[in-house]
Amino acid sequence: MNILVIAPHGDDEVLGCGGTIPKHIEKGDNLTLCIVTKPWLPKWSQEYIDNRVMETKNSCKELGVKNFICLDINTTTLDTIPIAELSEKITKLVKETKPDIMYIPFYGDMHKDHRSIFEACLVSSRPFKNKVKKILCYETITETECGISPFNPNVYVDITSYIIRKKNAMKCYKSELFQKPNRRSIDGIVTLAKNRGFEVNTEYAEAFLLIRELL
């Protein structure tokens, strides 16, 4: 099975799918991770940019990701790019990877980059264009719960055996972590996974919103 995970920024993939990703890989699925944006000069320092590249590489190693693509679009600028241009880049990626399942950001997230990518992903995966069997939105701490629409998940993945992998992968993104009681802390991430697990009677889970599925 081919899996495509699309993340607006490095760390979103861990926050939303950091347990699900290694679970797919260990099952033998062919998983590709695409991070759409990158920090850029002069808004961020060269030191920060270089460090962020290393953080992503280390996180991918923790998750077992071997197929990694970055579209290298400047972060926080996606709302200035025509949707046709953005969807063209993602369409090319979809054609190359031929995913059975796509994991994408939630349409109601606070960050405009997330909303732009959601829309572009739907354009790129229209049934008459590509045969993506399942599209799932993941939740991103501090973006989803602060967003413009409520996130009401209807698909859950048991990540009890992978919560350590998720924690270790997120620890690689030191520039994005905060100390508790901030939700974007290791404690916050684990607490959310535990709460999602309670909802489906398992120890830890990740929650998703099903957008479309072809049976």
Steps between C-alpha positions, in 0.01 A plus 500: 500500500626849413469769766552874453530731801493871419615740771496878469807536724757266649355367829136497383551144376609391850227687683229356277635161389810428707364164613314411183803554273726233655202266528448520122870453435529195725200348320701525179312792346688729263479836678605839364521809718471841335574816694371790294679802644836611635620795713667772297744789519487767633193415710695216661876479555719263300583323825130439568443377142794257515389375840145445375627285213691285750197476729289366214764247397533372855123479541465303176764258626308448825178430307668278241415730210723442199296669227510871581420797275502873573326734258716789631226764499557785745303439817215737598461606135264236361201733514682724248544217246217428251327176595553372145877535538506325836266221392713444188800419719299263716333341196844417363588338832176300506564373148852394595412325826155363405372498859223273619474712816578870546545669836449875477450797736155590628302764310405682819852554635593849613813518283427618147777277361306197625175615342669577167658155488172329588330671207787423262498135608129466423554651157792263439311190609172549315366155403511563125867600528654249742370186667576583864289255699500678835566858615542570871554830682726494805500737796788733582535618858461881542365531145200267491346569840546877447358492149187621330311166494467223758699183437262205539703185428338187366808282439750392765834322482628309802857624556559339839803314363628815330456779755872483587588545132268801482656653812856442378422642156351814654799542730705547183308823435641686799432834332127421501463356849391687811499408865180390671228611557520610133308258278791491255718314749579132532251481788237674288556266205482188718191630681316554170594150384375359829173694475447373145573152628232536769249582226552159337597290803870470430801645679620745233350600167517756222175641367406590144209642305403295196442720196445230237532124468453269202414144601 
